[in-house]
Structure formats: C-alpha cells, structure tokens
Amino acid sequence: MISELVVDVKPKEISIAVLEDKSLVEFQKEARSDSFAVGNIYLGRVKKLLPGLNAAFVDVGCKKEAFLHYQDLGSSFNTQQKYLKQLKDEAKKRPSISKLQILNEIEKEGSISNILTVGQEILVQIAKEPISTKGPRLTAELSFAGRFLVLIPFSDKISVSTKIKSNEERARLRQLIQSVKPKNVSVIVRTSAEGKRVAELDGELKTLVKRMEDNLFKVPKLKAPAVVYEETARIVALLRDIFNASFQHIYINDRDVYNSVYDYVNLIAPEQKNIVRLYTDEFPIFDKFGITKQIKSLFSRTVTYKGGAYLIIEHTEAMHVIDVNSGNRMKGSTEQEKTAYEVNLAAVEEIARQLRLRDMGGIIVVDFIDLAEATNRQQLFEHMNKAMSNDRAKHNILPLSKFCLMQITRQRVRPILDVQTSESCPSCFGTGVVKSSVLFTDSLEGKIDCLVNKHNVKQFTLHVHPYVAAYINKGLFSLGMRWKAKYSTRMKVIPDQSLAFMEYKFFDPEKNELDMQEEKELK
C-alpha cells in the first residue's frame, strides 16, 4: 500500500488529505484561526459542582464551560494537586516530579464534592472538542504524546500497546523503558515502538520529560484560566500518529508549513526527509491529485460504490444512520441471498472508509440488506472488524441482529466533518433568474477591465470551471490571449474543479482573493 499526504494551505483555511493507493481515506479541514484544542493543557478554575452527575464545570477560557466527570480526575489527582501547590509556593525552586512523594489514589466510586471545591485551580487536558451544544470534555490525567511513547506524570506504571502481539517484544520494551524511565511518571508504549532501538526510545522519552517540565514550570506565572501547553499543529500531530515507512510522498503548497513538516520528518526519520515536497504548480493542489473530485462524490448524502449499489448517510444529534441499498444490482437476479451478501460485503469496505473520512463518532447504526442465513451475517460481522482494523479511533462493533442491523460505537473527539458538496448558483444567488450564459465571458472581460484600469492590477490569475477555462484557452489566438493583448496584463487562466460552472475567482500573485463578484441583487 502506498500512502501519500497532501496539504492545501489557503489564506483562511488548511485542508489535509491522506491517500492510500490514490484513494482518499482521511480528510481534515479547519480555519487557520481555529486552535486545535484536543491535547491542550490548561490551568482551569472550578466554576460549579454537579453532585447529581458527579461532575463539575471548569472554566478553561472557552466560550462554554468545560465538563469534568469524577471518573476523569484520574487515580493520581491528589498527587497532582500536591505538586500544583508546590509549584505555586516554591516557584523559584522548580520542584522535580521525580522527587515528589506519591499520595494515595482517590476512591474509584467517590464523590466529586469531596475532591473539588468551587474556585479551586486544577490542571486539566482537553479530551474532546466542543460538539454541538456541549462544551469541551476534560480529563485531569495529563499526558504528553510522542511518536513511540506517551508520558503521564504523577504515577509510576508501564503499559505496552495490546496491538504488539509478540510476548518477547512486549517484555523487551517493558524492560527497556523500566531502565530509562524517571520516577513518578508512567509510560505507554505505542504500537509504532515495535522493533525500535534503545537510542530512539530513550531519546524520545527525554524529549517528552523536558517538554513536560518546561510547560509545568510555567504554571506559577499563570492566572486561571490559562493555557499551559498547546498541542502541536494539526498537520504535525497527524504525521506523528500515522507516519510510517509506507509513506511515499508528502506534498504541501505553502513554504512555511513545508519547512515545519520537513524539520519534523528530518527529526523522526532522516532517511525519509526527501519525501516532503513543496508544491509550486499553479493548478490547485487538490485538483492535481484528484482529491477535489473524490471529495465531491464522497461527502454527499448518497454515496455510490461497486456495481451500482449505494449508501444513504444521515446524521442526527444522537447518532448516525447508514442505509445500504442495492440499486440496480439485484434486478433480474435469481439468487437473492448471494447477491444481497455480495452487496453488503462491498458496502463494508465503503462504510469503514466513510467512518474515517468523515470522522464519524458516537453511535452508528448500519441497516444492511436482509440476510436469511446466520453464517452470512457472521461473516459480514467478521469482515467489518477486519475492514476497521486500521482505524486509529477506538471503536466497538456488535454482531448483526436478525433484522440485519449493525451497531458501532466509535470514539468521538471532535465534531463530524461536514463538507458541503452542493453548489449555490454563482449567477442568480438563489433567485432563479440568471443573465444569459452567452454573456458570461463578456462579464469576465468587464471584471478584467475594472481590475487593470480602475484598480491598476496588472498581474493576477483567473480561476474558473475547467469547461470555461477550456473555452477561454482554445485556439492559437484564444480569447485569453486577446484579453492579455488588449489590457496589457500578465493574466493566467486556471481550471479549478472546486468551482461551479459559472463561478470565478481572481487571485493576486500572493494568492489572496480579489473580491470581484457580481452584485447579489439582480435588477
């Protein structure tokens, strides 16, 4: 399997696409002004106790107060509070965690009212981003994640990923970490650590310890609510979790982001640093790699797959529902059970892909085509488990019911990715009345005239739908060439698959959009 990462950086947003054998399997999109909250550590202040829910609301500086349940305090909460008090009282001494005396663990079934008080300052970490009407979900069990290891202060344990099956390798890793681990910190050994050398693991452990100490030593200077530690940029965090030897290329169209990713890959895998490449072509990077077309087809309500069958995906506040439909696949078929099984089997692959792609979390109910034979239902269940084995999110799959319904729970960390695939009309803006399409190029020429003669912009690019671009650029002395000669401008016409048929955008040499759209009110 060949894996590729493509990053599209725009002035207002950044999009990240993961391809496996040219097929889009993960897609993330966020405004550049947004902060990546999951993993951030805050010095928060308890605002309200909820004894009925055995939880508390904590102010961490977000618009909505964050939710902290008693079970998320962590067994070492008493030790954490003791260290926080030492940081406040002995700021100049910079107390070491390794010299800290570990206190007794809190009761597993205790009460939040016996542990927290209103106004109390606590160290917390974002476990889930705000979703819908809910604020962030918090945990007081802090962690610092690396590529091979996860460091957890205020306890003293070693855990090895259950995905590492070899008992000899598990014992080797446990013994290795035990020999280099400082006191009073726990370490989780990630799956990617399998087969790694002592020097690599020891080097990362020292880096994580330094990161932990440097950030915790900031606390005495802070006043709650305040950020103690910010998780690394989304693109680097994604690389940290998924990067492996199967990656062939990483393409990025922004030099600053390229430099940060190059430095990170050079740090963790110097032998693969040359796979990071700066994309400088004028054509949109997602169009170049066929991603735009996949996004348009994969994020709609109806998703087609092999043999004319299709899925219908609906999202509600409580759950996600996926309906499997055979389309024209079963017409004329005399073997209904066999055909239904084949359609369902193909649907499993697409469903597993959609869950990763849309980052669907919570409860997912899949309505498969009815199967009469129990063996077929069992094989379908086993195939779903295999198809989701590469999914990094924690999930649980239940066997199919006799009505052929499958229930899946999948870790929900951030809101589901909602990509609008429908296109609003750029000519009528929803009024239903448009100018004649024959006059579209005349309208574009008017915009060019305005840019050159009124705003004195001599160099720019015009992005239009590929069909329109082909019309403008056709012939030896094309319409585009005539515009350049007439207005003495250095203009380039770029086909852009993300635009609707009669939509257009102008950009300056720095890739900033020039607002030249039509007025929305048609007279």
Secondary structure, DSSP 8 states (H G I E B T S, - for coil): --EEEEEEE-SSEEEEEEEETTEEEEEEEEETTS---TT-EEEEEEEEEETTTTEEEEESSSSS-EEEEGGGS-TTHHHHHHHHHHHHH-GGG---GGG--------TT--GGGT--TT-EEEEEEEE--BTTB--EEESS--EE-SSEEEEESS--EEE-TT---HHHHHHHHHHHHHH--TTEEEEE-GGGTT--HHHHHHHHHHHHHHHHHHHTTGGG--SSEEEE----HHHHHHHHH--TTEEEEEES-HHHHHHHHHHHHHH-GGGGGGEEE---SS-HHHHTTHHHHHHHHSSSEEE-GGG-EEEEEE-SSEEEEEEE-TTTTTT-S-HHHHHHHHHHHHHHHHHHHHHHHT--EEEEEE------HHHHHHHHHHHHHHTTT--S-EEE----TT-EEEEEE---S-------S---TTTTTSS----GGGHHHHHHHHHHIIIIIS---EEEEEE-HHHHHHHH-STT-HHHHHHHHHT-EEEEEE-TTS-TT-EEEE-TT--EE-----SS--
